[in-house]
Amino acid sequence: MSIELPVLSGDALEAAQKVFGDRLPVAQRYVQHLASSGIERGLIGPREVHRLWERHVLNCAVVQELIEQGATVADVGSGAGLPGLCLAIARPDLSLTLIEPLERRVIWLTEVVEDLGLENVDIMRSRAEQAVGYVEADYVTARAVSALVGLLDITLPILRGTGQLLALKGRTATEEITKAKKKLNKYGARKTEILLAGENLLEEPTTVVRVTL
């Protein structure tokens, strides 16, 4: 299978240099995994190769600006490591737990973490609701897992009553918050807001719903 790696240039290169700094080569190696074995094993669609940097890796990595130094982060439904591995590469000060139920994805994540030499990542094969009580986290992240109203049930319990959910969302963020109002009240959410991460770096900043307990 011939793989054409996505070119990192122009604004994307400048953004990647600012986000990853001296760890940019690690991020580039990660993208190579996504564009090769990630596609071969069905974690990434082949049509996504040309926009891996802008649409996926940078889109996820800029969320690091919302996370405090030295925090613990649980990434729910990690899949191809988006956003978990992006955050782990950009922020070696963070401690990441990638929570993923599917064995083939867990195997791939394990191989990638070992190849990249990431020492701040643990991988747990589990459904998010089964990880409650086993994972401690200051933040829970999630991308393309489910609508917010369903996501709350599988993420907020991990926080054990204090911390933040950072849910990467799109144009439906406001509508999703409205539909989740009752459940947000049920969990005692103190604040729910829509933030834009990477405003000064990306042409399309990342929309994040932040729920604070």
Secondary structure by P-SEA (a helix, b strand, c coil): cccccccccaaaaaaaaaacccaaaaaaaaaaaaacccccccccccccccccccccaaaaaacccccccbbbbbbccccccaaaaaaaaacccbbbbbbbccaaaaaaaaaaaaaaccccbbbbccccccccccccccbbbbcccccaaaaaaacccccccbbbbbbbcccaaaaaaaaaaaaaaaacccccccccccccccccccccccccc
